[in-house]
Amino acid sequence: MSIIRQGSLFDIQELFDLEPPKRFGAIFSTLDIDPILCVISKKSIYGAPTELNYVAMLYSLVARIVERIPT
C-alpha cells in the first residue's frame, strides 16, 4: 500500500501568531464538516433531543484543541 503525503495547510507558528478570531476563521474555512455532520447527526426519534447544534459542538471541539484547553 502506498502512502500519500499531504502538505500542511498552515505553518504552526503562523497560526499561533494570528489573533484568535482570525485563527479560527482560517481553520474553519478550510474544514469541510459536512461528512462529519452526516455521521454524528441524529437519525432516530429516540435519545438526545434533535435541537442540539452539532455544528457549534464541532467548532467548540476544534477550538478546544487549538487553544489547548484541558478537559
N, C-alpha and C positions, 0 to 999 in steps of 0.2 A: 504494500500500500504506500502510495506516495504522500508526502507531507506538503501541504500548501501553506506558505508563509504569507501572512497579510501584513502590510505595512501599517505602522501606527497612525492613528488619526491626529493625535496631539503629542507634542513633546510635554512630558510631565511637568517640567519646570515652567513652561509657558502657561500651562493650565493652572498651576498654583499661583502664578503671578497675577492672573486675572481677578477682578473683583467677583464675589460670589454670584451676583445676578448674571453677569456676563459669562462666568464659568459654567453655570447651569444651563444657560441658553445655548452655549456652544456644545455641551454634551447632549442635551435633549434634542437639539436639531439634527444630530447625526443618528440618534437611536430610532429604529423602527419598532415600535412597541405593539403594532397590530398582531403579529403572530403570538406574542406573549399573552395579549388580552384574549385571544381566541382560546388559549389553553386554560387560563385561570378564571375566565368569566363563568358565572353561574349558569348551568344548563337545566337545572331541575327546580321544581317548586318547593323542595324541602331544604332545610338547613338555614344558612345565614340569609338575611334579607337581601333583596336584589338592588336596593337603593345605595349600596356601597359604591364609592367612587374608586374603581380599580385603577384608573389612570393616575390619580393622585397618590394612591398607595405605592404604585411602581416608582413614580418620581421621588417619593419620600425615601424609598429604599435606596435608590441610586444616590440621592443627596446624602444619606447617612453614611454610605460607603466613601463618597468623595470627601466629606468633611471629617471622616474618621470618628464618628460619634459611636461610642460603645453601646451595646445593648444591655 
